[in-house]
C-alpha cells in the first residue's frame, strides 16, 4: 500500500500562520500547556497506584529511583519535541521515515514498534485504570456494588469521556486537565505535610535513606523499580503523546517550515525554549506529586504492612488518609484519587486517538485534509479505544497487576524510543540542532535508563 501524500498536514492543527515566540517569562508562561496535559496523563496510574505500591512494598530506601527516572527523561522529552517542532512532522511520520532499518507497508520498523507499544500499554494500563476507577466508585457508593453497579460505572466513564473529547478541541482538553491536576495535587501535598506530628511522621533519616542509591532487599522491589520506568515522569507513551500536543498547541506551525533564514532560526529557538520551559514545569509538578505519593505509601502503608491489590484497591489506598485524620478522610482521598485516575484515563484516550488517527493517515487508510476530517477520525478512535479498555478490564480484572505490567512493557521498549530520539536529534535541521552538551546529556540519560532497566531485569530473573 503506498503511503499517502500529505501536502497540508498542518491543517488539523488549526494554526494558520507563523507567530513570534514569547519574549518574556510572563508571556512564555501563558504559552505553556502541553506539559500540563501530560502531567494529567502520568499521575493516575504511575503516581496514585504504582508509586504508592512501591513505597508500601520497599519503604523509603528507593526514593532516589523515583527522582532519577523523572530527571533522566527530561532530555529525551525535550529532544523529541525539538525534532517535531523544527521538522513539522508528527512522531509517527518522523520515526517511520527517518529511523534507518527495515520497512513494511512503506513505514519503518520504529513506526510499528510505536504502535505496538501503545496497544500493549492501552491493554494493560488503561484496563487497570478503568478497574481502579470502578474500585473507587464502589468504595464511595457501596450500594452500587455487584454486576449491575460495575456495568453502570463502566458505561458512565465511557460515555462521559467520549462526550468530553469528541469535539477534538485542544483548549478543552487543556482546561479540563489543569482543573484535575490542581485538585489532586492539592489533596496529596497537604496530606504529606500533615504527616508531621503523627506516628507516621517522616524523619530526616527516612529521607536520607532514600537518597543512598541502595536497591530494595526484596526481589519484588526490582520488578516494581523496573515497572516505574514505564509509568512515572514522561513514560514512553507520554513522550510520544507530548509531541502531538506540542503540535496541536501550535509550537510547530508557529515556527513554520524550515528556512535557512535569521527569522526562522529566531522563531525556532524561541518556541523550543518555550517547549523546554513547558517540559521543566510539567516535570516539576509531576515530580512533586510522585514523591508525595511515594512518601505516603512508605510512611503509612509500609508501616502498616498493607499493599494495594485487587478490587479492594481504593479502600487499602485510603488508609493513607484515614490513619492520619480518621474515617471521614477516606472521602477526601477517594475524591482526589478519582480525579487523578480519571485525568490519566481522559488524557491518555485523547492522546492515543490522535496517534492512531495519524497512523491511519500515514498508511493511506484515511485522507485527513481538514479539521473536519481530523475530528471525524478522532471520534472513530475514541470509540474504539474506550471499547478496547472494557475488554482489557474484563480479561485481567486486577488493576495493580495490569498497571505493573504496563510499566514493565514501557520500560523494556524505552531503549527503542531513546534510539529513535537520538537519530532524530542528529537529523534536526540547520541551526536548530541541539548543542553538543545537550547531545551528551541525551546519550547519557538514554544509556543510563537502558542500563538500569537491564540491571533490574537481570535481578528479576535471578542473575547475581
N, C-alpha and C positions, 0 to 999 in steps of 0.2 A: 504494500500500500504506500503510495507516495505521500510525502509529508506535505501538509497544506501550506500554501504560501500565506505569509502574514504581513501584508503591506501596511497595516494600520493597527498594530496590536495595542497602541496606546488608547484606543477609543474607549475601551471598557474601564479606563481609569477616570474618565470624565474630567480630564485636565486638558485644557485647550491650548495653552501657551507656556513658554518658559517663564520663569519667575526668579527674581533676585533672592538669594538666601537671606535669612535674618542677619542683621549686622550687630545686634546687641544681645546680651544674655536674656533680657526680658522678652524680646521678640522671638528668640530661639526657643524659650520655654513654651511659648504659645504654639510653636510649630511641632512640638513633640506629640506623641500619641501611639504609634505602632508598638513601642515597648511596653506601654501600659496594657495594651491588649494582650501581649504575650505574658505579662505578669498574671493576668487573669487566667490564662491557659495553664500556667505551670502550677499554681498554688493548690489546686484542688486535689489532684492525685499525689503529686510529689510531696507537698508540704503537709497537708492535713493528715494523710494516711501513711505514706511511705516514710517520711521523716519522723513522725511521731512513733511509728512502729520501730524504726531503727533505734531511737532513743530508749524506747521501752525495753528492747532486747539487749542493748550493749551498754547503756548508761552514758556517761559524759565522755568517755575515752576517745571517741572518734569524731568530735566536733570539727576537727581540722579537715576531715574528709568533705564535710558539707561546704566549708569555706573554699577549699581547693577546687571542687567541681565548679562552683559558681564563678570564681575568678578566671580559671583557665578557659572557660567557654566564651568569655568576653571577646577574645581576639578572633575566634572563629566567626562569631556572630557579626562583628564589625566588617571583616573582610568579605564575607559572603554578601552582605548588604552593599558594600562598596562596589562589588562587581555588578550587581543588579542595577544600581543607580547609574553607573557610567556606561554600561552596555545597552541599557533599555530592555534587556531580556528578563524573563522570569527564570527562576531556578531550574525548572524542568527544561526549558529551552536551552539555557546555558550548559547544563550538565549533559543534555542529550547531544549537543553539538561540539562542545569544547573539550570534554574529557576524552583522551585517546583510548582506543580499545575496540572490541567487537561491537557490532550493531545488530539490531533486529527491528524490522519494520522502519528502517532508516533512523532509529533512535539508538543512541549509545547505551552501553550497559549500565551506566550510572542513572540514566532515566528510569530503567526498570528496577534497579536497586531501591531508588527513592519511592517508587510506587509500592514495592514490596514492604518497605519499612512502614509506610503509612497504613497499609492494610493490616499488618500484624499488630501495630500499636492500637489501631481502631478496634480490632477484635478483642484484644486483651484489656487495655486500659479503659476504653470507653464503655465496654460491657461492665467492667468493675465499677466504674464511676456511676453508671446507671443503678447498679445494685446498691452502691453506697448511699445514693440519694434516697432510694426506697427505704433503706435501713433507717435513715434519719427521719423520714416521714412516719414510718411505723413507730418509732420511738416517741415522736412528738404527738402523734394521734393514735394511741394503741387500739382504738376501736376500728381502725381501718385495716387491721391485720387480716390474714387469710388470703386465699387466692383472689377473691374479688377486690380486696384492698390493693393487693400487689398490682393487678391489672389496671386498676383505676389510676395509680400513680404513674405507671408506665405511659398510659395514654396522656395524662396531664403533662408530663415532662416532654413528651414527643410533640404534642400539638403546640404547646407554648413556645418551644424552641423554634419550630418551623415558622410560626407567626412572627416571632421577633426577628428572624433572619431572612425572611422571604423577600424583603424589599431590596436586599443586596446593597444597601447604602452604608458606606464606611462610617460616616458620622454616628449613625445609630448604634453600631457595634462599639465604637469608642466610648460613647457616653454611658451606655449600659455597663460596660466593663469597668470604667472608672468608679461608678457607684458601688459595684460589687466588691472591687478591690478595697475601697475605703472602708466598707462595713466590716469585712472580716479582718482587715489589718488592725483596725482599732480594737476589736474584741480580743485578739490574740496577744497583742503587745501589752494591753492593760493587764491581762491575766498573768503574764510573766512578771511584770513589775510588782504585782500584788503577792507574789510568792514570798517576798521578804516578810519576815515576822511569823511565818508559819513553820510547821515541822518539815515542810518541803523546800525551805529556803535554799537557794543556790549560793554556795560559798566561793571564795576566790580559788580555793583548792580544786573545786569541781571544774571551774573554767580552765584553770591551769592544766589539769589532767587531760582536758580535751584538746590541748594545743601541743602535745608532746610527740606527735607523729607516731603514736602507737596504733596498732590494729586490734580489734576485738579478739578476745581469747577464744570465743566460741566460733565454730565453723559456720554457723548460720550468719554470723556477722559479716563474713566475706561475701556471702550471697547478697545480703542487703546492701553492702557498700557498692558492690557491682551494679545492683539494680538502681541505686540512686543516681549513677552516672547518666542513665537514660530518663530520669524523671525530674531532677531539680535544675534550677537555672535554665539556660537555653538548652533544653533537651534536643536531640536530633530533629524530631518533628517540628519543634518550636523554632529551631534555626531556619528550617525551610519555610515555615509559615511566616516568620518575621519578614522575610524578603518580599513576600506577597503584599503584606500590609504596608511596607515601605513604598511599594509601587502604587498601591491604592490610595495611600495618603497623598502622594504626588511627588515624592522626592525625585524619582527618576524622570518623570515628564517635565517637572520644573527645571531640571538640569538640562534637558534637551539632548538630542542625538549628538554623538561625539563630533567635535570640530576642533581642529588644531588652531584654536584662537585664544587670545587672552580672556575674552568674555566667557567662553565655555569653561576654561580652566578655573576662573573665579567662581562661576556658579557651581561647578563640580566640587571644588574644595569646600565651599560654603555649605552645600547640602550634605556632604559627607560629614562635616563637623557637627551638623545638626543631628544626623543619624547617630553619630558616636555619643553625643550627649544623651540621646534617647536610650541607647543601649546601657549607658552607665547608670542613668536614673532608674530604669526598669530593673537592672541587676541589683542596685542598692535596695530597692523596695522588696524584690524577691528574696534577697539575702537576709534582710531583717526579719521577714515573715518566716523564712525557712529555719533560721536559727532559733526563733521564738518557739516554733512548733517542736523542734528538736529538744530544746531545753525543758519544755513542759513534759514531753514524753519521758526524758531521762529523770527529771526531778520527781514526777508523780507516778507514772505507770511503772517505771523500772523499780522504784522503791516499794510499790505495792505488789510487784510480781505479776502485773497484768500486761497483756498484749492484745491489740485488736485482732479479731478473727471472725469469720462467718457473718451472718446477718445480725449478730449482736454487736457489730462494729460500733454503731452510734452510741450505745449505752456504755461500752467499755471506754471509748474516747472521752465521753462526757465526764468520766471520773477526774479528768484533769481540772475540771471546774468544780464539780460537786465536793471533792475532797478539800477544796480551798474555801468555798463560800457557802456550802450547803446544797440541799437538794434542788432549791429553786434555780440554781445556776446552770442546771442541765439545759434549760431552755435557752439561756444566753449562749451556751456553747453550740447547741443544735442550730440556732438561727445563723450564727456566724459561720459555722461549719457548712451548713447547707448552701450559703452564698458562695463559699469557697469551692465547693464541689460543682455547683451549677455554673460558676464562671468558667471552669475548665470545660464542662460539657458544652456550654454555649459557644465559647471562643474556638474550641477545637473543631466543632462542627462547621462553623463559619469558615474557618481556615481550610479544612480538608475539602470542603465543597469547591473552594477556589482552585485548589491544586488539581482536583480531578476534572473540573471543567476545562482547565488549561491543558491537561493531558489529552482530553478528547479533541480539543482544537489542534494540538500539535500532531496528533495521529490522523487527522482528517475526518474524524467521526463527526465533529461539529464544525460549523463555519461561523465563528464569532467575529462579527464585523461591526457591532454596535453595542451600546449599553443594554438595549432590549435583549439582544442575543445572549449577552453575558448573564443577565439576571434570569433568563429562562433556563439556562444550563445550571446556574447555581441552585435553582429550585429543584431541578431534577435530582441533583446530587444531594441536596438536603434530605429529600425523601428517602433516597437510597441509603444514606449513612444512618439516619435515625432508625430505619428498619433493621439495618445490619447490627446496630448496638443491641437491639432487643434479642436478636438471635444469639449474639455473643453472651448476653447476660444469662439466658436460659441454658446455654451449653456448659457454662463454667459455674455460675452461682456461688462464687467465693471471691468477694471483692478484693480482699487483701492479696490473695494469691494471684488474681488477674493482674493487679497493678504491679506486683513484684515482677511477674513475667514480662510485662510491658517494658519495665525498666531494664531488664536483662537484654531484651531484644534491642532496645535503643542503644545501650552501651556497646554491645557487640557490633552494631552497624556504624557506630560513631567514627571509627577509623576511615571508613569509606567516605563519610561526609567531610572529614578533615582533608582527605586526599583531594577530593573534588574542589574544595575551597582553596587549597594551595594552588592547584592547577589554574583556577580562575584568577587568583591573585597575580600570577605571572602573566596572564593574558589581559589584565585590566589595561585599557587604552591610555596611551600618552602620559601626560603629566599627572594623571590621577592614580598612577601606580603607587602602591604602598611603599613607604620608605624602607631602607634596609633594616633598621631597628624593628619596624613593625613586622617584616617578614621573619626576622629571627624569633620574635615572640610568638608568631603564628606557628612556626615549626616546633618551637619548644613546647608550647601548650598542647599541640596535636600529639607529639611524641610522648609527652608525659601522661596524657589521658589514655593513650593506647597502651603504654607500659603498665599503668595502674590497672587497667581492665584485664590485661593478660595475667598480671600477678594474682589478682583476685580469682580469676578463672582457674588458674593452676592450683590455688589453695583449696578451692571448692572440690576439685577432682582428686585432691589428696597428694599433690606434688609438694614435697617439703621445700 
